[in-house]
Amino acid sequence: MAFNPCCCISAKTGATILGVLDIIVSVLGIFNVLSNAGSISKAQSDPNLKVHLTQQIRNAYKGYPGYETLDDEEILRTLYASLIRMLVVYIVNLFLSSILIHGILKENTKLLKVHLIICGALFCMSLVVEIFYTHGP
């Protein structure tokens, strides 16, 4: 599995380093999402904090259609939905990075192919979603 070295390290070592960094980022992302979910639940119980948080969101999205008409509960539900989507992405990324590292360490090319195919498919799906989200159907 040793290919031409890049930056004085083999491809195997480089892929392992990237996999470990990806796992670290995924774990930190999961903790960040859980921390933000705690802040939102705190805002639901404290009326002053809820008003402050929803006002910040309305100010950040001023000019976007629909945000001025949403009530506070709808904004918090939207935040929760976004956090759940982010949590799913981080968990899938953690799983894929684990497959990558396991495939590298066991020198199992099938696992590396699985990692590449799933990551490629997810990249293509994210492009399609981004195009439709940005430009509409």
N, C-alpha and C positions, 0 to 999 in steps of 0.2 A: 504494500500500500504506500510505499515511500516514492513520491514523485519528485520532480525538480524542486529543490528548496526555494523558499521565498522568504526573504528577510532572515536568512540563516537558520530557518527551522523547516522541518519537513511538513508536508501537507497534513500528515496524521497529527502531528503536534499542534499545528495551527488550527485544524478543525476541532481538536479537543479543547483548546483554549477558547475558541469561539463558542463551543457548546457550554462550557462552564460559565462563561460570561453571560450567555443567554439565560442559563438557569438562575444566576444571581439576579439579573434584571427581572425575570419573571417572579421570583420570590419577593423581591422588593416591591414590584407592582401589585402583587396580591396583598401585601401588608398595607400599601397605600390605599387600595380600594377599600379594604376593611376599615381602615382609619377614617376615610371619608364617609363610609356608611355610618360609622358611629357618630360622626359630626352631624349628619343629616338627621339621624334619629334623635339626637340631642336637640336639634332645631325644631323637631316636631313637638317636643314636650315643653319647650320654652317659647312662648309667643313673641317675646322681643327678639330673640335670636332668629325665629322664623321670618319675621318681617324684615330684619336686616339682611338675611341671606337671600330671600326672594327679591328684595330690592336691588341687591348687587347683581343678581342674574338678569333682572329686567334692564338695568343700566348697561350691562355688558352686551346684551342682545338688542339694544335699542335700534329700531329701524328694520329688524327682521319681522316679517309678518307672523302674527299669531302670538307672540310672546307678551304683548301688552294686554291681551284679553284673557290670558291664563290666570286662574286664581292660585293662591299660595300652595294649596294641596296638590294641584296638577303639576306645578313646578317641581315640588318635592318628589312626586311619583316619577316624573321625567328624569330627575337626577338619579333616583334609585334604578330605573331601567337602564340608564347609561352605565351605572356602576356594575350592574349585573352583566351587561355585554362586555365590559372591560375585564371583569373577573373571569368570564368564560374564555376570552382571548388569552389572558395570562396563563390559565390552567392548560389550555391546549398547547400553548407555546412551551410550557414547562414539560409537558408530556413529549412533545416533538424533540426538544433538546435532550431529554433523557434517552429517547430512542437513538439520537445521533451519537451520544457519548457511548452508550452501550454497544452500538454497532461498530464504533471505532475500536473500543477496547477488546471486543470479542472477534474483531476482524470479520464481521458478518456483513457481507455486501448487500444482502436482502434488506436488512434494517436500514442501511444507508439509502437504498433505493426507495424504501417506504418513506423515509424522511424527506428525500428530494421531491417525490411525487406529491406528497401531501402539502409540503411548503409551496410548491409550484402552483398547485390547485388553489390554495388559500390566497396566494398572491394574485392570481387571475381573478378570483371572486372579489377580492378587495378592489381591484381596478374597475371591475364592472360596477360595483356598488358606488365607488367614488365618482365615476362618470355619470351615472344616473342621478346621484345625489347633487352633484354640482351643476349639471346641465339639464336635468330633467329627461323624461322619456322621449 
